[in-house]
């Protein structure tokens, strides 16, 4: 079972559409200590859900980890590769209403920009 994470992004700064256009990008600039720890611990091949904040507030696409440079543990640089759009984006309201996410940092720590996901949570978000 591959590790899975959700990455939050503000679409006006860098959207899933931008990731699809670029195909590969460095995910850096994260400063929250818990989020930084999650980035530094990501293995190559980890599955990712891209979640757009702002007006959309939805899980919108998939990606995967290509590599992690954690040589500076305070500022790890994760290279990610675009995957596919989620056919029916999953809104935050739907996530909050789903028992599967009751104990998730996604719901409990709303400002956390990198959130680990269980296998079941990842499958729920990509079910379409």
C-alpha beads as a LAMMPS data file, in Angstrom:
LAMMPS data file: protein, C-alpha beads

128 atoms
127 bonds

1 atom types
1 bond types

-500.0 500.0 xlo xhi
-500.0 500.0 ylo yhi
-500.0 500.0 zlo zhi

Masses

1 110.0

Atoms # bond

1 1 1 0.000 0.000 0.000
2 1 1 1.505 3.311 -1.089
3 1 1 1.577 6.286 1.248
4 1 1 -1.041 8.929 0.471
5 1 1 -1.240 12.629 1.256
6 1 1 -3.418 15.612 0.480
7 1 1 -1.705 18.863 -0.564
8 1 1 -3.617 22.119 -0.252
9 1 1 -3.026 24.940 -2.688
10 1 1 -4.560 28.339 -3.304
11 1 1 -5.610 28.208 -6.975
12 1 1 -4.849 31.897 -7.512
13 1 1 -1.237 31.101 -6.553
14 1 1 -0.823 27.654 -8.135
15 1 1 -3.781 25.582 -9.272
16 1 1 -4.160 21.970 -10.297
17 1 1 -4.519 23.288 -13.866
18 1 1 -1.073 24.889 -13.460
19 1 1 0.336 21.551 -12.306
20 1 1 -1.214 19.807 -15.310
21 1 1 0.309 22.414 -17.614
22 1 1 3.751 22.147 -15.981
23 1 1 3.491 18.337 -15.578
24 1 1 6.174 18.404 -12.848
25 1 1 6.853 20.971 -10.126
26 1 1 8.629 21.454 -6.810
27 1 1 6.303 21.612 -3.815
28 1 1 8.083 23.876 -1.387
29 1 1 7.458 26.994 0.640
30 1 1 5.576 25.101 3.366
31 1 1 6.402 26.490 6.834
32 1 1 4.019 24.829 9.326
33 1 1 6.180 22.374 11.338
34 1 1 3.672 19.498 11.102
35 1 1 3.237 20.008 7.346
36 1 1 7.021 20.246 6.851
37 1 1 7.439 16.945 8.708
38 1 1 4.890 15.275 6.418
39 1 1 6.697 16.621 3.329
40 1 1 10.103 15.456 4.555
41 1 1 8.749 11.959 5.249
42 1 1 7.056 11.447 1.875
43 1 1 8.474 8.510 -0.039
44 1 1 8.994 8.593 -3.793
45 1 1 5.868 7.129 -5.368
46 1 1 3.505 8.444 -2.685
47 1 1 0.029 9.168 -4.029
48 1 1 -1.251 12.709 -3.710
49 1 1 -4.592 14.456 -3.764
50 1 1 -4.482 18.104 -4.805
51 1 1 -7.006 20.172 -2.875
52 1 1 -7.813 23.726 -3.941
53 1 1 -8.652 26.179 -1.168
54 1 1 -10.302 29.566 -1.651
55 1 1 -13.711 29.642 -3.286
56 1 1 -13.518 26.043 -4.541
57 1 1 -12.614 24.151 -1.321
58 1 1 -12.482 20.773 -3.073
59 1 1 -10.216 17.838 -3.841
60 1 1 -9.722 18.314 -7.579
61 1 1 -6.910 16.098 -8.858
62 1 1 -4.204 13.529 -8.272
63 1 1 -0.433 13.615 -8.437
64 1 1 2.515 11.546 -7.239
65 1 1 5.847 12.171 -5.541
66 1 1 8.857 11.910 -7.847
67 1 1 11.535 12.722 -5.256
68 1 1 12.153 14.414 -1.920
69 1 1 15.150 16.589 -1.064
70 1 1 15.110 16.823 2.732
71 1 1 18.729 17.997 3.034
72 1 1 17.337 21.091 4.771
73 1 1 14.840 19.527 7.200
74 1 1 13.138 22.898 7.741
75 1 1 12.489 23.354 4.017
76 1 1 12.141 20.037 2.196
77 1 1 11.583 20.233 -1.540
78 1 1 9.232 17.616 -2.930
79 1 1 9.113 17.107 -6.686
80 1 1 5.639 16.040 -7.786
81 1 1 4.169 14.877 -11.074
82 1 1 0.632 15.679 -12.208
83 1 1 -1.923 12.917 -12.342
84 1 1 -5.545 13.142 -13.428
85 1 1 -8.368 15.464 -12.502
86 1 1 -10.939 13.974 -10.147
87 1 1 -14.034 13.552 -12.331
88 1 1 -16.338 14.900 -9.632
89 1 1 -14.360 17.140 -7.257
90 1 1 -15.057 16.340 -3.605
91 1 1 -16.049 19.403 -1.595
92 1 1 -14.958 20.174 1.931
93 1 1 -18.611 19.964 2.987
94 1 1 -18.786 16.379 1.674
95 1 1 -15.495 15.512 3.375
96 1 1 -16.696 16.939 6.715
97 1 1 -19.983 15.025 6.415
98 1 1 -18.180 11.701 5.852
99 1 1 -17.378 9.646 8.969
100 1 1 -14.228 8.375 7.314
101 1 1 -12.662 11.820 7.857
102 1 1 -13.903 12.438 11.429
103 1 1 -10.409 12.119 12.932
104 1 1 -8.500 13.438 9.917
105 1 1 -6.219 16.461 10.317
106 1 1 -7.968 17.737 7.179
107 1 1 -11.066 18.337 9.295
108 1 1 -9.480 18.818 12.721
109 1 1 -6.585 21.106 11.680
110 1 1 -8.075 23.156 8.872
111 1 1 -4.963 25.241 8.261
112 1 1 -2.638 22.268 7.806
113 1 1 -1.455 22.328 4.181
114 1 1 -0.090 18.763 3.994
115 1 1 -2.323 16.025 5.384
116 1 1 -1.648 12.276 5.502
117 1 1 -4.494 10.131 4.165
118 1 1 -5.456 6.563 4.887
119 1 1 -5.937 4.138 2.010
120 1 1 -9.717 4.360 2.512
121 1 1 -9.661 8.181 2.502
122 1 1 -7.612 8.266 -0.700
123 1 1 -9.984 5.805 -2.367
124 1 1 -13.009 7.845 -1.249
125 1 1 -11.570 11.032 -2.794
126 1 1 -10.722 9.293 -6.075
127 1 1 -13.834 7.103 -6.335
128 1 1 -15.190 8.757 -9.456

Bonds

1 1 1 2
2 1 2 3
3 1 3 4
4 1 4 5
5 1 5 6
6 1 6 7
7 1 7 8
8 1 8 9
9 1 9 10
10 1 10 11
11 1 11 12
12 1 12 13
13 1 13 14
14 1 14 15
15 1 15 16
16 1 16 17
17 1 17 18
18 1 18 19
19 1 19 20
20 1 20 21
21 1 21 22
22 1 22 23
23 1 23 24
24 1 24 25
25 1 25 26
26 1 26 27
27 1 27 28
28 1 28 29
29 1 29 30
30 1 30 31
31 1 31 32
32 1 32 33
33 1 33 34
34 1 34 35
35 1 35 36
36 1 36 37
37 1 37 38
38 1 38 39
39 1 39 40
40 1 40 41
41 1 41 42
42 1 42 43
43 1 43 44
44 1 44 45
45 1 45 46
46 1 46 47
47 1 47 48
48 1 48 49
49 1 49 50
50 1 50 51
51 1 51 52
52 1 52 53
53 1 53 54
54 1 54 55
55 1 55 56
56 1 56 57
57 1 57 58
58 1 58 59
59 1 59 60
60 1 60 61
61 1 61 62
62 1 62 63
63 1 63 64
64 1 64 65
65 1 65 66
66 1 66 67
67 1 67 68
68 1 68 69
69 1 69 70
70 1 70 71
71 1 71 72
72 1 72 73
73 1 73 74
74 1 74 75
75 1 75 76
76 1 76 77
77 1 77 78
78 1 78 79
79 1 79 80
80 1 80 81
81 1 81 82
82 1 82 83
83 1 83 84
84 1 84 85
85 1 85 86
86 1 86 87
87 1 87 88
88 1 88 89
89 1 89 90
90 1 90 91
91 1 91 92
92 1 92 93
93 1 93 94
94 1 94 95
95 1 95 96
96 1 96 97
97 1 97 98
98 1 98 99
99 1 99 100
100 1 100 101
101 1 101 102
102 1 102 103
103 1 103 104
104 1 104 105
105 1 105 106
106 1 106 107
107 1 107 108
108 1 108 109
109 1 109 110
110 1 110 111
111 1 111 112
112 1 112 113
113 1 113 114
114 1 114 115
115 1 115 116
116 1 116 117
117 1 117 118
118 1 118 119
119 1 119 120
120 1 120 121
121 1 121 122
122 1 122 123
123 1 123 124
124 1 124 125
125 1 125 126
126 1 126 127
127 1 127 128
